[in-house]
Amino acid sequence: MKLLHSPSPGVVEVTEAPIPTIGTGEALVRMRCCGVCGTDLMKVYSPTTSRPSRLGHEVVGVVEAVGDGVALQPGTRVALAHHVPDFASHYTQRGSGPMDPLFKRTNIEPGGFAEWIRAPALHVRHTLVALPDEIPDMRAVFLEPLACCLRALDRVSLLEGDAALIIGVGAVGLLFAPLLADRSVMTFAVDVRPERLELARAWGVAQGFLADDREAASAMRDLTEGRGVDVVILTVWTRATLELALCSVRDGGTLLLFGAKPDAAFPVDGWELWRREINLVSSYSATPDLFPRALAILRRSRYTLETTVSHVFSLEDGAKAFEIAHQGLASKVVIACE
């Protein structure tokens, strides 16, 4: 079978591997499509990534075969994610499932960008989600990233009538826009690309600002009775985005750290954080218990997230898919098998 791998930094290649074999409690899934995530880009383009590295985890496929004890029938269309925590652990019992040691040790084999994928027994029990007919493949790829956004919002305090700023409305940052609109939160967005801001406005953002707009922070304060926004969601953090976040957030507000790269600096004045009581909250990933909530949202008629998929590539064109996503030239890139 064909699969994508990254033998060296910045390089994505198609290679061949045997179709995985399955055992008791496991399932073999034929991939139909898999979204390119920021984590995949980090693994490919970071020089510090250990290799070989599994790529792809926003999977939609069809169950081709099952091991003993699996109730799902072959032919079932499913979504599949990559990590499972120990649900009885100290971490999970305290809301820190992604920090559970088992979480990062688990994975699908050999990754989502492969024609055939083995779902271990843990994943069959917890992350293999049967899909209803009304959710098309290109919407279902958003199940795992949407669950990540849900967990992030669960970790901050937002009330109806509050205001939020999304810094970076790429493939994942954009997903916050409709979720915040559902909560009646006035939402702003900042990005380097005007077409992304236009798309964000279509999904509920009240006003968008280009990243070099020096008046953005003051404009948001004017629109929030002088306070500033209650929460800033940072999908990218640099010195410039952190400065904007601190200028935009109200006293007592929250900076939600949602995206980062290895060795990302965090140049923030601790004195300002302390005297203004700015809360720092990070959110790393989703846990499988959020997938039913994400699935219910994807069933809503207005969540036609498939319309945000700008590029679809075959496995053979995987290198091109990663390059376009890396350059920021797409709202969402998906790799699909016929």
C-alpha positions as semicolon CSV with decimal commas, in nm:
position;residue;x (nm);y (nm);z (nm)
1;M;0,000;0,000;0,000
2;K;0,100;0,367;-0,039
3;L;0,161;0,604;0,250
4;L;0,324;0,940;0,316
5;H;0,634;0,981;0,529
6;S;0,893;1,249;0,598
7;P;1,248;1,113;0,580
8;S;1,410;1,454;0,644
9;P;1,302;1,808;0,739
10;G;1,080;1,969;0,476
11;V;1,053;1,651;0,268
12;V;0,733;1,448;0,213
13;E;0,750;1,133;0,005
14;V;0,523;0,848;-0,099
15;T;0,652;0,510;0,008
16;E;0,525;0,153;0,003
17;A;0,448;-0,065;0,305
18;P;0,257;-0,388;0,370
19;I;-0,112;-0,359;0,452
20;P;-0,136;-0,382;0,833
21;T;-0,265;-0,702;0,990
22;I;-0,520;-0,683;1,269
23;G;-0,582;-0,884;1,583
24;T;-0,850;-0,927;1,847
25;G;-1,050;-0,610;1,909
26;E;-0,885;-0,424;1,620
27;A;-1,010;-0,291;1,287
28;L;-0,865;-0,231;0,942
29;V;-0,983;0,097;0,790
30;R;-0,951;0,197;0,426
31;M;-0,874;0,569;0,422
32;R;-1,105;0,790;0,218
33;C;-0,961;1,124;0,324
34;C;-0,743;1,280;0,593
35;G;-0,694;1,646;0,679
36;V;-0,353;1,811;0,697
37;C;-0,312;1,952;1,048
38;G;-0,071;2,205;1,192
39;T;0,083;1,923;1,394
40;D;0,161;1,739;1,069
41;L;0,330;2,051;0,933
42;M;0,536;2,082;1,250
43;K;0,648;1,719;1,223
44;V;0,753;1,765;0,861
45;Y;0,917;2,106;0,874
46;S;1,071;2,111;1,222
47;P;1,439;2,007;1,223
48;T;1,397;1,873;1,579
49;T;1,126;1,616;1,494
50;S;1,230;1,258;1,554
51;R;1,193;1,042;1,244
52;P;1,023;0,838;1,123
53;S;0,713;1,016;1,248
54;R;0,350;0,917;1,204
55;L;0,164;1,167;0,987
56;G;-0,210;1,223;0,969
57;H;-0,484;1,186;1,229
58;E;-0,797;1,360;1,093
59;V;-0,915;1,041;0,926
60;V;-1,236;0,943;0,750
61;G;-1,254;0,592;0,612
62;V;-1,447;0,270;0,572
63;V;-1,408;-0,035;0,796
64;E;-1,277;-0,315;0,576
65;A;-1,221;-0,590;0,833
66;V;-1,256;-0,639;1,208
67;G;-1,100;-0,867;1,464
68;D;-1,282;-1,085;1,713
69;G;-1,500;-0,894;1,955
70;V;-1,560;-0,587;1,735
71;A;-1,927;-0,498;1,687
72;L;-1,879;-0,259;1,396
73;Q;-1,962;-0,416;1,062
74;P;-1,730;-0,401;0,759
75;G;-1,854;-0,131;0,525
76;T;-1,925;0,115;0,806
77;R;-1,803;0,467;0,729
78;V;-1,611;0,606;1,026
79;A;-1,400;0,891;1,157
80;L;-1,083;0,792;1,339
81;A;-0,846;0,982;1,568
82;H;-0,506;0,898;1,707
83;H;-0,468;0,923;2,088
84;V;-0,645;0,758;2,382
85;P;-0,578;0,835;2,751
86;D;-0,621;0,610;3,052
87;F;-0,968;0,722;3,159
88;A;-0,908;0,611;3,519
89;S;-0,575;0,792;3,559
90;H;-0,496;1,079;3,795
91;Y;-0,461;1,308;3,492
92;T;-0,790;1,223;3,323
93;Q;-0,988;1,234;3,646
94;R;-0,871;1,595;3,685
95;G;-0,943;1,709;3,330
96;S;-0,590;1,662;3,196
97;G;-0,645;1,361;2,971
98;P;-0,396;1,475;2,702
99;M;-0,125;1,483;2,970
100;D;-0,184;1,119;3,066
101;P;0,128;0,916;2,971
102;L;-0,081;0,667;2,773
103;F;-0,224;0,943;2,554
104;K;0,093;1,015;2,356
105;R;0,201;0,651;2,348
106;T;-0,111;0,546;2,157
107;N;-0,154;0,596;1,784
108;I;-0,303;0,453;1,469
109;E;-0,075;0,251;1,243
110;P;0,101;0,366;1,028
111;G;-0,076;0,706;1,043
112;G;-0,366;0,874;0,867
113;F;-0,196;0,936;0,531
114;A;-0,202;0,571;0,427
115;E;-0,433;0,367;0,209
116;W;-0,496;0,122;0,494
117;I;-0,490;0,197;0,866
118;R;-0,489;-0,035;1,166
119;A;-0,702;0,086;1,454
120;P;-0,576;-0,077;1,777
121;A;-0,833;-0,212;2,023
122;L;-0,820;0,103;2,239
123;H;-0,900;0,318;1,937
124;V;-1,181;0,091;1,823
125;R;-1,340;0,132;2,167
126;H;-1,287;0,506;2,202
127;T;-1,202;0,695;1,881
128;L;-1,364;0,498;1,598
129;V;-1,686;0,692;1,536
130;A;-1,955;0,567;1,299
131;L;-2,070;0,848;1,071
132;P;-2,430;0,924;0,973
133;D;-2,506;0,953;0,602
134;E;-2,583;1,326;0,619
135;I;-2,225;1,416;0,715
136;P;-2,007;1,409;0,400
137;D;-1,645;1,299;0,415
138;M;-1,510;1,651;0,375
139;R;-1,704;1,766;0,679
140;A;-1,625;1,459;0,887
141;V;-1,249;1,532;0,867
142;F;-1,319;1,820;1,106
143;L;-1,437;1,590;1,387
144;E;-1,105;1,575;1,574
145;P;-0,999;1,941;1,527
146;L;-1,349;2,057;1,623
147;A;-1,322;1,849;1,940
148;C;-0,988;2,020;2,011
149;C;-1,161;2,359;1,988
150;L;-1,443;2,244;2,215
151;R;-1,199;2,136;2,484
152;A;-1,012;2,466;2,456
153;L;-1,331;2,666;2,508
154;D;-1,428;2,442;2,799
155;R;-1,105;2,553;2,970
156;V;-1,193;2,924;2,974
157;S;-1,480;3,126;3,116
158;L;-1,697;3,286;2,848
159;L;-2,047;3,418;2,907
160;E;-2,315;3,529;2,666
161;G;-2,235;3,883;2,558
162;D;-1,860;3,847;2,614
163;A;-1,603;3,924;2,346
164;A;-1,321;3,711;2,206
165;L;-1,034;3,760;1,965
166;I;-0,896;3,482;1,746
167;I;-0,539;3,549;1,637
168;G;-0,485;3,333;1,329
169;V;-0,791;3,203;1,143
170;G;-0,629;2,925;0,947
171;A;-0,773;2,575;0,919
172;V;-0,822;2,530;1,295
173;G;-0,851;2,889;1,416
174;L;-1,149;2,936;1,185
175;L;-1,339;2,660;1,369
176;F;-1,363;2,878;1,679
177;A;-1,574;3,135;1,492
178;P;-1,902;2,939;1,464
179;L;-1,855;2,786;1,810
180;L;-1,824;3,134;1,962
181;A;-2,121;3,259;1,758
182;D;-2,327;2,973;1,904
183;R;-2,242;3,108;2,250
184;S;-2,346;3,465;2,155
185;V;-1,988;3,586;2,198
186;M;-1,886;3,888;1,989
187;T;-1,583;3,767;1,799
188;F;-1,294;3,946;1,630
189;A;-1,017;3,797;1,419
190;V;-0,664;3,892;1,318
191;D;-0,472;3,730;1,035
192;V;-0,206;3,806;0,779
193;R;-0,428;3,709;0,485
194;P;-0,738;3,912;0,388
195;E;-0,911;3,611;0,228
196;R;-0,898;3,427;0,560
197;L;-1,059;3,722;0,735
198;E;-1,331;3,727;0,471
199;L;-1,401;3,360;0,535
200;A;-1,402;3,419;0,910
201;R;-1,664;3,692;0,872
202;A;-1,883;3,445;0,683
203;W;-1,861;3,213;0,985
204;G;-1,965;3,470;1,243
205;V;-1,668;3,700;1,311
206;A;-1,794;4,055;1,371
207;Q;-1,483;4,229;1,245
208;G;-1,148;4,122;1,105
209;F;-0,815;4,302;1,117
210;L;-0,497;4,249;0,922
211;A;-0,200;4,165;1,143
212;D;-0,022;4,493;1,061
213;D;-0,323;4,707;1,155
214;R;-0,193;4,926;1,438
215;E;-0,545;5,037;1,528
216;A;-0,685;4,687;1,581
217;A;-0,650;4,678;1,960
218;S;-0,799;5,024;2,011
219;A;-1,086;4,940;1,774
220;M;-1,171;4,630;1,975
221;R;-1,163;4,831;2,298
222;D;-1,398;5,088;2,143
223;L;-1,640;4,807;2,057
224;T;-1,628;4,659;2,408
225;E;-1,703;4,975;2,610
226;G;-1,334;5,034;2,661
227;R;-1,262;4,701;2,835
228;G;-1,104;4,489;2,566
229;V;-1,189;4,130;2,486
230;D;-1,249;3,870;2,755
231;V;-1,048;3,595;2,585
232;V;-0,773;3,599;2,322
233;I;-0,727;3,269;2,138
234;L;-0,369;3,246;2,011
235;T;-0,336;2,985;1,738
236;V;0,009;3,128;1,667
237;W;0,228;3,307;1,916
238;T;0,518;3,533;1,839
239;R;0,640;3,850;2,003
240;A;0,404;4,050;1,779
241;T;0,095;3,835;1,843
242;L;0,158;3,833;2,219
243;E;0,191;4,210;2,223
244;L;-0,137;4,238;2,033
245;A;-0,302;3,992;2,271
246;L;-0,197;4,191;2,578
247;C;-0,313;4,518;2,421
248;S;-0,649;4,365;2,332
249;V;-0,741;4,160;2,640
250;R;-0,929;4,319;2,928
251;D;-0,791;4,333;3,281
252;G;-0,871;3,998;3,439
253;G;-0,910;3,840;3,095
254;T;-0,756;3,524;2,954
255;L;-0,491;3,438;2,697
256;L;-0,574;3,093;2,557
257;L;-0,261;2,934;2,408
258;F;-0,385;2,698;2,140
259;G;-0,103;2,658;1,889
260;A;0,276;2,662;1,904
261;K;0,592;2,536;1,744
262;P;0,900;2,381;1,906
263;D;1,125;2,640;2,071
264;A;0,850;2,905;2,052
265;A;0,953;3,191;2,278
266;F;0,705;3,341;2,521
267;P;0,828;3,699;2,571
268;V;0,567;3,835;2,813
269;D;0,623;4,082;3,095
270;G;0,536;3,892;3,412
271;W;0,475;4,220;3,597
272;E;0,197;4,309;3,352
273;L;0,039;3,965;3,379
274;W;0,039;3,991;3,758
275;R;-0,082;4,346;3,804
276;R;-0,361;4,301;3,546
277;E;-0,455;3,949;3,666
278;I;-0,423;3,808;3,315
279;N;-0,497;3,436;3,310
280;L;-0,281;3,205;3,098
281;V;-0,454;2,887;2,983
282;S;-0,320;2,633;2,735
283;S;-0,505;2,359;2,552
284;Y;-0,305;2,088;2,379
285;S;-0,550;1,838;2,232
286;A;-0,892;1,677;2,248
287;T;-0,992;1,360;2,429
288;P;-1,229;1,099;2,285
289;D;-1,513;1,187;2,524
290;L;-1,557;1,509;2,323
291;F;-1,615;1,333;1,991
292;P;-1,991;1,280;2,048
293;R;-2,030;1,656;2,108
294;A;-1,829;1,736;1,796
295;L;-2,033;1,487;1,593
296;A;-2,360;1,644;1,711
297;I;-2,235;1,986;1,599
298;L;-2,131;1,853;1,258
299;R;-2,485;1,721;1,211
300;R;-2,626;2,074;1,233
301;S;-2,730;2,206;0,895
302;R;-2,535;2,530;0,926
303;Y;-2,201;2,358;1,000
304;T;-2,113;2,300;0,635
305;L;-1,743;2,304;0,714
306;E;-1,670;2,118;0,392
307;T;-1,706;2,457;0,219
308;T;-1,383;2,568;0,387
309;V;-1,181;2,289;0,223
310;S;-0,985;2,476;-0,042
311;H;-0,752;2,204;-0,171
312;V;-0,785;1,825;-0,213
313;F;-0,487;1,616;-0,322
314;S;-0,416;1,250;-0,384
315;L;-0,158;1,059;-0,179
316;E;0,071;1,075;-0,482
317;D;0,059;1,456;-0,462
318;G;0,118;1,461;-0,088
319;A;0,435;1,671;-0,116
320;K;0,243;1,943;-0,299
321;A;-0,036;1,929;-0,040
322;F;0,207;1,985;0,244
323;E;0,387;2,266;0,065
324;I;0,066;2,461;-0,001
325;A;-0,046;2,416;0,360
326;H;0,300;2,516;0,486
327;Q;0,297;2,834;0,278
328;G;-0,040;2,933;0,426
329;L;-0,203;2,938;0,082
330;A;-0,506;2,732;0,184
331;S;-0,793;2,745;0,429
332;K;-0,794;2,365;0,462
333;V;-0,597;2,096;0,278
334;V;-0,723;1,739;0,260
335;I;-0,557;1,432;0,112
336;A;-0,801;1,179;-0,035
337;C;-0,799;0,829;-0,177
338;E;-1,036;0,734;-0,455
